[in-house]
Amino acid sequence: MRLLFAAVLFLGFLALLPLEAAYRDISRDSPYREKIGQACKLKVPLRAHGVAKVWGQHKRTDHVTVWEPGSTGPELTFVEPIKAGTVFRVLEARKCWSCPFDDLTDYRVSVEPAPTALAGHPVYVRAEQMSEQYVDCKAAQ
């Protein structure tokens, strides 16, 4: 009986979560604020994924996520390689507060040079890919 109650309670909790990921700005929080404004040169190639919020025959890209190993699914509009040597300029940091199974933190960046597919879309890089293993960051000049 307790297990059933716990399961019902958990499903009720999930039903209250928004269907779309919801984020809060953490740009002023340590350790994220130290990255804001930095120019981070990519050491290894990564993949950019165009993401559509609304799926269908005429889906359009709403934002771009950059991370490895990447993903597949009906929400993707494109997958584009990003070459080593590309520079990410860090604009802000955000954390998903409605992702119960994932500690999703990422940085909004500008990309230089930007592949054509990224033009006009906000680009977010997962925090894991902003580590020293993937990028070399320098303070803004």
HURA-V296652 format. One record per residue. N is the residue number from 1. RES is the residue in one small letter. PHI is phi in degrees with one decimal (* if undefined). PSI is psi in degrees with one decimal (999 if undefined). D_LAST is the distance of its C-alpha to the last C-alpha in whole Angstrom. Layout:
N&RES&PHI&PSI&D_LAST  N&RES&PHI&PSI&D_LAST
This chain:
1&m&*&-42.3&62  2&r&-63.3&-39.0&59  3&l&-64.1&-42.2&57  4&l&-62.7&-44.4&58  5&f&-60.5&-44.1&57  6&a&-63.4&-40.7&54  7&a&-64.8&-43.6&53  8&v&-64.6&-42.3&54  9&l&-61.8&-44.2&52  10&f&-63.5&-44.8&49  11&l&-63.9&-36.5&50  12&g&-63.5&-40.7&50  13&f&-61.3&-45.2&46  14&l&-62.8&-36.5&45  15&a&-64.8&-26.4&47  16&l&-80.0&-17.2&45  17&l&-73.0&146.7&41  18&p&-65.7&149.1&40  19&l&-68.5&-31.5&40  20&e&-99.3&142.8&37  21&a&-58.1&136.8&34  22&a&-115.8&136.8&32  23&y&-120.2&156.3&29  24&r&-124.5&147.5&28  25&d&-75.0&126.2&24  26&i&-120.9&22.0&23  27&s&-60.8&-26.2&19  28&r&-92.4&-5.9&20  29&d&-87.9&143.3&22  30&s&-78.6&141.2&21  31&p&-93.1&6.0&20  32&y&-70.3&-35.1&19  33&r&-61.6&-26.3&16  34&e&-66.5&-26.1&14  35&k&-83.4&-23.5&13  36&i&-61.6&128.6&12  37&g&91.6&-11.6&9  38&q&-76.2&152.9&9  39&a&-103.6&118.2&9  40&c&-115.2&116.3&12  41&k&-88.8&127.9&14  42&l&-72.3&127.0&18  43&k&-87.3&-28.9&20  44&v&-132.2&155.5&24  45&p&-66.9&147.0&25  46&l&-131.8&178.0&25  47&r&-120.2&136.8&27  48&a&-99.2&138.3&26  49&h&-122.3&118.4&29  50&g&-73.6&134.7&30  51&v&-124.3&130.6&32  52&a&-104.4&133.6&35  53&k&-74.3&-34.3&36  54&v&-111.8&123.1&39  55&w&-90.0&154.4&41  56&g&157.1&-173.2&44  57&q&-63.9&-35.7&44  58&h&-113.7&44.6&42  59&k&-66.9&147.6&39  60&r&-124.9&153.2&35  61&t&-72.9&126.9&32  62&d&-98.7&-36.0&31  63&h&-157.7&172.2&28  64&v&-123.6&135.2&26  65&t&-114.0&142.4&26  66&v&-121.1&119.5&25  67&w&-171.6&162.0&26  68&e&-121.2&142.6&29  69&p&-82.3&-3.5&32  70&g&97.3&-168.2&32  71&s&-152.7&173.5&35  72&t&-134.2&165.2&37  73&g&149.4&168.7&39  74&p&-68.4&-16.3&40  75&e&-79.7&-12.5&37  76&l&-80.8&135.9&35  77&t&-105.1&-24.0&35  78&f&-164.8&160.8&33  79&v&-129.8&125.0&32  80&e&-129.8&129.2&29  81&p&-70.8&144.3&28  82&i&-116.9&123.3&24  83&k&-77.7&151.5&23  84&a&-58.7&143.8&21  85&g&99.2&-17.1&18  86&t&-66.0&144.3&17  87&v&-108.5&130.0&14  88&f&-102.4&122.5&14  89&r&-98.1&118.6&11  90&v&-81.1&123.4&13  91&l&-102.7&-39.4&14  92&e&-164.0&168.7&17  93&a&-126.0&147.9&20  94&r&-144.5&156.1&23  95&k&-133.4&135.8&27  96&c&-76.1&125.2&30  97&w&-101.0&-7.2&33  98&s&-113.2&23.6&36  99&c&-110.2&89.4&35  100&p&-68.3&-20.9&38  101&f&-111.2&6.3&38  102&d&-145.0&131.5&34  103&d&-89.8&71.7&31  104&l&-83.6&111.0&29  105&t&-126.0&133.7&25  106&d&-146.5&168.1&23  107&y&-114.3&134.9&19  108&r&-83.8&132.4&19  109&v&-134.0&160.1&16  110&s&-100.9&150.5&16  111&v&-118.1&128.4&17  112&e&-133.2&119.9&16  113&p&-75.0&145.2&18  114&a&-91.2&127.5&20  115&p&-57.6&148.3&24  116&t&-54.1&-38.5&26  117&a&-61.6&-24.3&28  118&l&-84.5&-14.8&25  119&a&-56.6&130.1&24  120&g&81.1&4.5&25  121&h&-118.6&141.4&25  122&p&-64.8&138.7&23  123&v&-116.5&128.9&22  124&y&-121.3&131.1&22  125&v&-109.8&129.2&22  126&r&-59.1&143.1&24  127&a&-57.1&-35.7&22  128&e&-59.7&-34.2&24  129&q&-83.6&0.7&22  130&m&-102.6&16.2&19  131&s&-85.6&169.0&20  132&e&-61.2&-21.9&20  133&q&-64.3&-30.9&23  134&y&-108.6&-31.9&21  135&v&-135.5&156.3&17  136&d&-116.7&111.6&15  137&c&-102.6&143.4&12  138&k&-131.5&147.4&9  139&a&-61.3&148.6&6  140&a&-63.0&143.6&4  141&q&-103.2&999&0
